[in-house]
Amino acid sequence: MMRRVPLALALIAGVLPLHAADVSSSQGSSRQDVVQQVEQWRAQRLAGLTAPDGWLSLIGLEWLRAGDNRVGSAADNDVVLAAGPAHLGVVHVGDDGAVGIQLAPGSGATVDGKDVAQAPLIDDMHATGDAAPTTVRFGTASFYVIDRDGRKALRVKDANAATRTGFRGIESFPIDPQWRIEAQWVPFVPPEKLEIGSVIGTIDAVDVPGKAVFQRDGRTFELRPYQEEPGGELFFVIADRTSGKETYGAARFFYAALPAGGVTRPGTVVLDFNRAYNPPCAFTPFATCPLAPPENRLDIAVTAGEKKYGEGHH
């Protein structure tokens, strides 16, 4: 895959893509069609979230130091895992940022399904083509390396995580076709920069190809998206007057299909707020989610999409 923006989390391995491609072609659809499309999207969303390696399976986010990091579930390790063998092995972070693992004899772990003694670990920001990050698996659990502004961490998952086995479902606002809005697309040539913070304190500057301008209740609003990869769909990180009340406080996400003429030409883009969904941080403390930038904080209550889950975690 192309190197993706670190803050864009929804399409990382284990989560089904939440594409919006079917939205742009159905602006004239009936209410029944819109409801059916959103229901299908919600089913896809739920399947990805609850998958054995979906976001609900996260059990750890363990930051690595330079040099050797002893990893395992025993208390004498440098990185203590919530699952797995007492002594799994040693993860080494080189001065150049390269990461590798030396597995302990008898650990029973595999690296990308292979029974090896040692191997390099490619992180999520340096996987190329269609490859996923290198995965170390042990029983029902696994981990891979993530890179956040040059800092390396282990993202640890377990199919038996309490967040997954005890999942209570997602409550959403009723599907409302009136929250499926055709907005004007105003391109930025060249793209503008937008700073987006995250729950772990990082700030990323992303390229914004344009803005979506729409009307609601007699007022005009604007939203600035970015693309996770060249030519990809528009990704919106938003907040509104329901945030922190009915909905998750930090942000919600949704995608929109590209304008018919592409992002460099004026056109229209369909914003379906019924597909606004919670970031992983709403379900687990072990995710690194973006915060809605000031430019995308709407002074209106968006009573569409997913409501908050429990009390959230960030």
Buried (B, 14 or more C-beta within 10 A) or exposed (E): BEEBBBBBBBBBBBBBEBBBEBBBEBEEBEEEEBBEBBEEBBEBBBEBBBBBBBBBBBBBBBEBEEEEBBBBBBEEBBBBBBBBBEBBBBBBBEEEEBBBBBBBEEBEBBBBEEEEEEBEBBBBBBBEEEEBBBBBBBEBBBBBBBBBEEBBBBBBBBBEBEBBEEBEEBEBBEBBBEBBBBBBBEBBEEBBEBEBBBBBEBEBEBBBBBBBBBEBEEEEBBBBBBBBBEEBBBBBBBBBBBBEEBBBBBBBBBBBBBBEEEBBEEBBBBBBBBBBBBBBBBBBBBBBBBBBBEBBBBEEBBBBBBBBBEEBBB
